[in-house]
Structure formats: structure tokens, C-alpha cells
């Protein structure tokens, strides 16, 4: 059963720690337009917008029992493309593979397993499908200089129709290192936005920055280089001050042109995740 929003969590809009949202030079400017809340247990890992404008949330509590029984204990930031839901799963610290689950518009679920390549981390933080539906971008953890690219299960004809092995395609090599990417989504065919939980300020001056990755052309399954820019630092607002904030998933709704990013507040307020909304100025 979902936990009810507590009185303390309902006051998350009260400013305790404020982070500005000024854009970096040369980047589109985003204006904060609203704040919403979701149960962290069922929605604190990520979100994706449906065709009707409603939102799909994912959290540890939303992992199906049969999927958890297979050893997939963490779900990342999801995506929705052409009515299909794409979930990114990872297993224990000794896992040798990661899994993407695809749920069809009719409700059927198929699993695609990728065996880790040499040097690949087990983390499977998110799934982001390119606007043409052909390529699925995902990421690892800690400091990285790449994003991974796979053929999109079911939508790319090179993948088996009813689940199976999923090899990696050409990677996105980043021109600057990034750290702790929790989610990415496509804004255009050649631009992604990515939410980072990096609070060290060693790679970027912003704490927990929202990043922009520009590609020279649409993904085609071949290696490509992405240019990384900082958009702004995600807000850290809460009535709770004991503990740390955590950036989670990100989504861009192309129909409403709304960008959303999740931040889990510290302490007892962590039961409710804050969802910040933005529009380009």
C-alpha cells in the first residue's frame, strides 16, 4: 500500500536550501513552472510521460515480485516510446548482466538481458529511447566518460521480438566526464538532458547539476561524441535539514514541452519525492 504524504513532507515547498536555476552561457534557459510530489517508495527512482500527458513513476516498490525473484533488485529511470514502457533493471553487487524490460501497450512484458562487457559497470541507471524509437541510451555510475547505446528492444528490428540477448551498439563518448547520472531523456533527436547526483563540485561548479548533452547528428548505432554543458543546479528545498538530498529521474514531455526532474529530500522528508517542472524561456 502506498504511504500517505506526511504533513512534514507536504511542506517541502518551504525553502530551506535554495539553488538557483540560471542557465550556463549558450544553453537554452529553463524557467521553473511548478512543483509536485510523489511517494518515494513507488516513484522515487524515475518518471516518464505518457501520450495523454499523465506520468508513469517507478520506485523500489514498483518492481514486480517475479522480476525481483529473478534477482533484479533495482529499477532505474524509465521511458515510454510509441506506447511501450522501457525499464532499466540491475542486480546485486556481483551481477554479471543487466536487464531491460519492455511492456507493450497490451501489457505483455519481455525481458532483454545484456551481459556486461569488459570494464562495464553493473549499474543500469536509466532508459532513454531516441525520438525515432531505434536506440536506447543508458548509463552506469560514478565518474564516466560515456553513455551506452543499445538497439531499442522490439522497436529496432535487430532485436528479438519476445526477449533475449541485447548487445551494445556504438557508445556516446562524452567530451567531459560526468558523475552519478541518475536519468537522461531526449529533448530533440540530437539533445539529451541528464540529471546528476554529483555534489562534489569537482567536475562542475554546480551541486547536483542538470546537464545537457548535444550530439552532432541523430544516433545511428555507430560511435559518436557528445558535448556536455551545465544547464543549472537542481533545487534543494525542504523543511528537513538532517541528511542529504538525492537527484533521481528526469523526463521531457515533447507534447507539453515540459521538463521534469526528481529530487529526494533528506531525513524523514525522504518518504516523498519532489518533482520540479520547467519550461524553456
HELIX and SHEET records of a PDB file:
HELIX    1   1 UNK A    7  UNK A   10  1                                   4    
HELIX    2   2 UNK A   40  UNK A   43  1                                   4    
HELIX    3   3 UNK A   60  UNK A   62  5                                   3    
HELIX    4   4 UNK A   65  UNK A   69  1                                   5    
HELIX    5   5 UNK A  267  UNK A  271  5                                   5    
SHEET    1   A 4 UNK A  30  UNK A  39  0                                        
SHEET    2   A 4 UNK A 272  UNK A 280 -1                                        
SHEET    3   A 4 UNK A 258  UNK A 264 -1                                        
SHEET    4   A 4 UNK A 246  UNK A 253 -1                                        
SHEET    1   B 2 UNK A  46  UNK A  49  0                                        
SHEET    2   B 2 UNK A  55  UNK A  58 -1                                        
SHEET    1   C 3 UNK A  74  UNK A  75  0                                        
SHEET    2   C 3 UNK A  84  UNK A  90 -1                                        
SHEET    3   C 3 UNK A  79  UNK A  81 -1                                        
SHEET    1   D 5 UNK A  74  UNK A  75  0                                        
SHEET    2   D 5 UNK A  84  UNK A  90 -1                                        
SHEET    3   D 5 UNK A  97  UNK A 103 -1                                        
SHEET    4   D 5 UNK A 109  UNK A 115 -1                                        
SHEET    5   D 5 UNK A 164  UNK A 165  1                                        
SHEET    1   E 8 UNK A 128  UNK A 129  0                                        
SHEET    2   E 8 UNK A 135  UNK A 138 -1                                        
SHEET    3   E 8 UNK A 143  UNK A 151 -1                                        
SHEET    4   E 8 UNK A 172  UNK A 179 -1                                        
SHEET    5   E 8 UNK A 224  UNK A 233  1                                        
SHEET    6   E 8 UNK A 209  UNK A 215 -1                                        
SHEET    7   E 8 UNK A 191  UNK A 196 -1                                        
SHEET    8   E 8 UNK A 181  UNK A 188 -1                                        
END                                                                             
